[in-house]
Amino acid sequence: MTPRVKKILSWYGSDNPGTLTNLARLLNTGMLAGTGKLVILPVDQGFEHGPARSFAANPAAYDPRYHFELAIAAGCNAYAAPLGFLEAGAREFAGEIPLILKVNDHDLLIEEQDPIQALTGSVQDALRLGCVGIGFTIYPGSSHRFEMYEQIRAYAEEAKRHGLAVIIWSYPRGSGLSKAGETAIDVTAYAAHIAAQLGAHIVKVKLPSDHIEQAAAKKVYDKEQVPIGTLAERVPAILILKHLY
């Protein structure tokens, strides 16, 4: 256990030993073990975009076991996927890499201005498959955002009770935002903050641009002279409250 990992675990004072153990497993696996940094391989493209659009360019990827092998060979900290993919290989690769069950998913069969994710897995599924945690996507900016916030609150409560970590992918999108606003610095920071406030141990957001979407936020950024000119300046601005990979 490196000093860096010990420090990160100290940030989660309300969590039980089971959750801290699973966070430690994540942080002590793969090429970045002990550094406090994470690379998680998420494979929900098939659900999100369809099999051909996701895997035709690399036919080996149609096999769910391929992604276990890829995550292991690449030295990733963990592999995250929906229920079916994990069920296909969890026994064969048991103990070789930490697993994260993606418990909600979205498809593109119908284009939507305000997307929402369907609940496709459970905490009990994650426990059965030996996962270290659950993964959940929220869409700040969607008209369905409050429903998603309430869903992850309930999932997180159950997951933590059973000693699992909670990972939130917080991706702003929806009719309330422009395309540029989906990665705007103020919106991205807000999305990270929301995920942290919802109880995530790990938050994933897209890298922010220097665009500022909200007029009220722009006034504050200008008045306080928040540096956002470079990516190196923007990333620390969203590293708030929780560990971000």
C-alpha positions as CSV (number, residue, x, y, z in Angstrom):
1,M,0.0,0.0,0.0
2,T,1.7,3.2,-1.2
3,P,1.4,6.5,0.6
4,R,-0.6,7.9,-2.3
5,V,-3.2,5.1,-2.1
6,K,-3.4,5.5,1.6
7,K,-4.1,9.2,1.2
8,I,-6.8,8.6,-1.3
9,L,-8.5,6.0,0.9
10,S,-8.5,8.5,3.8
11,W,-10.8,10.8,1.8
12,Y,-13.7,8.3,2.2
13,G,-14.2,8.4,5.9
14,S,-17.9,7.4,5.8
15,D,-17.3,4.2,3.9
16,N,-17.1,0.7,5.4
17,P,-14.0,-1.6,5.2
18,G,-15.5,-3.5,2.3
19,T,-15.8,-0.5,0.1
20,L,-12.3,0.7,1.0
21,T,-10.9,-2.7,0.2
22,N,-12.5,-2.7,-3.2
23,L,-11.2,0.9,-3.9
24,A,-7.7,-0.4,-2.9
25,R,-8.1,-3.3,-5.3
26,L,-8.8,-0.8,-8.1
27,L,-5.9,1.5,-7.2
28,N,-3.4,-1.4,-6.7
29,T,-4.0,-3.2,-10.0
30,G,-2.4,-2.9,-13.4
31,M,0.4,-0.7,-14.8
32,L,-0.5,2.3,-12.7
33,A,-0.8,0.3,-9.4
34,G,0.0,2.4,-6.4
35,T,0.2,5.7,-8.3
36,G,-3.3,6.9,-7.4
37,K,-4.2,7.1,-11.1
38,L,-6.7,4.9,-12.9
39,V,-7.3,3.6,-16.4
40,I,-10.6,1.7,-16.6
41,L,-11.5,0.0,-19.9
42,P,-15.3,0.6,-20.4
43,V,-17.0,-1.4,-23.1
44,D,-20.6,-0.5,-23.5
45,Q,-20.3,0.5,-27.2
46,G,-22.2,-2.5,-28.4
47,F,-25.2,-1.5,-26.3
48,E,-24.8,2.2,-27.0
49,H,-24.2,2.0,-30.8
50,G,-24.9,-1.5,-32.0
51,P,-22.5,-4.4,-32.7
52,A,-21.5,-3.6,-36.3
53,R,-20.8,0.1,-35.6
54,S,-18.8,-0.9,-32.5
55,F,-16.9,-4.0,-33.5
56,A,-16.9,-4.5,-37.3
57,A,-13.6,-2.8,-37.7
58,N,-12.1,-5.3,-35.2
59,P,-14.1,-8.5,-35.5
60,A,-12.3,-10.1,-32.5
61,A,-14.1,-7.7,-30.3
62,Y,-17.5,-9.4,-31.0
63,D,-16.3,-12.0,-28.5
64,P,-16.9,-10.7,-24.9
65,R,-13.8,-12.5,-23.7
66,Y,-11.7,-10.4,-25.9
67,H,-12.3,-7.4,-23.7
68,F,-11.3,-9.2,-20.6
69,E,-8.1,-10.2,-22.3
70,L,-7.5,-6.6,-23.6
71,A,-7.9,-5.0,-20.2
72,I,-5.6,-7.5,-18.6
73,A,-2.9,-7.3,-21.3
74,A,-3.0,-3.5,-21.3
75,G,-2.5,-3.4,-17.6
76,C,-5.8,-1.6,-16.9
77,N,-7.0,-1.0,-13.3
78,A,-10.4,-2.5,-14.1
79,Y,-12.8,-3.6,-16.8
80,A,-16.4,-2.1,-16.9
81,A,-19.2,-3.5,-19.0
82,P,-22.9,-4.2,-19.0
83,L,-24.4,-7.4,-17.5
84,G,-24.2,-9.7,-20.5
85,F,-20.5,-9.0,-21.3
86,L,-19.4,-9.6,-17.7
87,E,-21.5,-12.8,-17.4
88,A,-19.8,-14.1,-20.5
89,G,-16.3,-14.0,-18.9
90,A,-16.5,-13.4,-15.2
91,R,-15.9,-17.1,-14.4
92,E,-13.1,-17.7,-16.9
93,F,-11.2,-14.6,-15.8
94,A,-12.2,-14.6,-12.1
95,G,-9.7,-12.7,-10.0
96,E,-7.5,-11.6,-12.9
97,I,-8.8,-8.0,-13.1
98,P,-11.3,-6.0,-11.0
99,L,-14.7,-5.8,-12.6
100,I,-17.3,-3.0,-12.6
101,L,-20.9,-3.7,-13.6
102,K,-22.4,-0.9,-15.7
103,V,-25.9,-0.9,-14.2
104,N,-27.6,1.5,-16.7
105,D,-27.4,1.8,-20.5
106,H,-28.7,3.8,-23.4
107,D,-29.2,2.9,-27.1
108,L,-29.3,4.9,-30.3
109,L,-32.2,3.1,-32.0
110,I,-34.1,6.4,-31.7
111,E,-32.4,9.8,-31.6
112,E,-33.5,11.8,-28.6
113,Q,-33.0,15.4,-27.6
114,D,-33.1,14.5,-23.9
115,P,-31.6,11.0,-23.4
116,I,-32.1,8.8,-20.4
117,Q,-30.5,5.5,-19.4
118,A,-32.4,2.3,-18.7
119,L,-31.6,0.3,-15.6
120,T,-30.0,-2.9,-16.9
121,G,-28.2,-4.4,-14.0
122,S,-28.4,-4.6,-10.2
123,V,-26.2,-4.5,-7.1
124,Q,-27.0,-8.1,-6.6
125,D,-25.7,-8.9,-10.1
126,A,-22.5,-7.1,-9.3
127,L,-22.1,-9.1,-6.1
128,R,-22.8,-12.3,-7.8
129,L,-20.1,-11.6,-10.5
130,G,-17.5,-10.6,-7.9
131,C,-17.4,-6.9,-9.0
132,V,-15.5,-4.3,-7.0
133,G,-18.2,-1.7,-7.9
134,I,-21.1,-0.5,-10.0
135,G,-21.0,2.1,-12.8
136,F,-23.7,4.5,-13.6
137,T,-24.1,7.2,-16.3
138,I,-26.0,10.5,-15.7
139,Y,-26.8,13.2,-18.2
140,P,-26.8,16.7,-16.5
141,G,-28.6,19.0,-18.9
142,S,-31.2,16.4,-19.9
143,S,-34.8,16.9,-18.9
144,H,-34.6,13.4,-17.3
145,R,-31.6,14.3,-15.1
146,F,-33.5,14.4,-11.8
147,E,-34.8,10.9,-12.4
148,M,-31.3,9.7,-13.0
149,Y,-30.0,11.4,-9.9
150,E,-32.7,9.7,-7.8
151,Q,-31.9,6.3,-9.4
152,I,-28.2,6.5,-8.6
153,R,-28.9,7.7,-5.1
154,A,-30.8,4.5,-4.4
155,Y,-28.2,2.3,-6.2
156,A,-25.3,4.0,-4.4
157,E,-26.9,3.4,-1.0
158,E,-27.3,-0.3,-1.7
159,A,-23.9,-0.7,-3.2
160,K,-22.1,1.0,-0.3
161,R,-24.1,-1.1,2.2
162,H,-22.6,-4.2,0.5
163,G,-19.1,-2.8,0.3
164,L,-19.0,-1.9,-3.4
165,A,-17.5,1.2,-4.9
166,V,-19.6,3.7,-6.9
167,I,-18.4,5.0,-10.3
168,I,-20.4,7.7,-12.1
169,W,-19.9,8.7,-15.7
170,S,-21.2,12.3,-15.7
171,Y,-21.8,13.4,-19.3
172,P,-23.7,16.7,-19.9
173,R,-26.1,16.5,-22.8
174,G,-29.7,17.3,-23.7
175,S,-31.9,20.1,-25.0
176,G,-30.8,22.4,-22.3
177,L,-27.2,22.6,-23.6
178,S,-25.6,23.6,-26.9
179,K,-23.2,21.1,-28.5
180,A,-20.2,23.2,-27.4
181,G,-21.8,23.3,-23.9
182,E,-21.5,19.6,-23.4
183,T,-17.7,20.0,-22.8
184,A,-17.7,23.6,-21.6
185,I,-15.5,24.2,-18.6
186,D,-18.3,25.5,-16.4
187,V,-20.7,22.7,-17.4
188,T,-18.1,20.0,-17.0
189,A,-17.1,21.2,-13.6
190,Y,-20.8,21.3,-12.6
191,A,-21.2,17.7,-13.9
192,A,-18.3,16.5,-11.8
193,H,-19.6,18.3,-8.7
194,I,-23.1,16.8,-9.1
195,A,-21.6,13.3,-9.4
196,A,-19.5,13.8,-6.3
197,Q,-22.5,15.1,-4.4
198,L,-24.4,12.0,-5.4
199,G,-21.9,10.0,-3.6
200,A,-19.5,8.7,-6.3
201,H,-16.1,7.4,-5.2
202,I,-14.8,7.9,-8.8
203,V,-16.1,10.4,-11.3
204,K,-15.5,10.3,-15.1
205,V,-16.1,13.4,-17.2
206,K,-14.9,14.4,-20.6
207,L,-11.9,16.8,-20.9
208,P,-13.3,20.4,-20.7
209,S,-12.9,23.0,-23.4
210,D,-12.4,26.7,-22.7
211,H,-15.9,27.5,-23.7
212,I,-18.2,28.9,-20.9
213,E,-21.9,28.0,-21.5
214,Q,-23.7,29.8,-18.8
215,A,-23.8,33.6,-18.6
216,A,-24.0,33.5,-14.8
217,A,-20.9,31.3,-14.7
218,K,-19.0,33.5,-17.1
219,K,-19.4,36.5,-14.8
220,V,-17.8,34.5,-12.0
221,Y,-15.0,33.1,-14.1
222,D,-14.2,36.6,-15.4
223,K,-14.5,38.3,-12.0
224,E,-12.4,35.7,-10.2
225,Q,-10.0,35.4,-13.1
226,V,-10.2,31.6,-13.1
227,P,-7.4,30.4,-15.4
228,I,-8.9,28.2,-18.2
229,G,-6.7,29.0,-21.2
230,T,-5.0,25.6,-21.3
231,L,-6.1,22.1,-20.6
232,A,-3.5,21.9,-17.9
233,E,-5.3,24.8,-16.2
234,R,-8.8,23.5,-16.8
235,V,-8.4,20.0,-15.5
236,P,-7.4,21.1,-11.9
237,A,-10.5,23.3,-11.9
238,I,-12.7,20.3,-12.0
239,L,-10.8,18.1,-9.6
240,I,-13.2,18.6,-6.8
241,L,-14.3,16.6,-3.7
242,K,-13.7,13.2,-5.2
243,H,-11.0,11.3,-7.1
244,L,-11.3,11.8,-10.8
245,Y,-9.8,9.5,-13.4
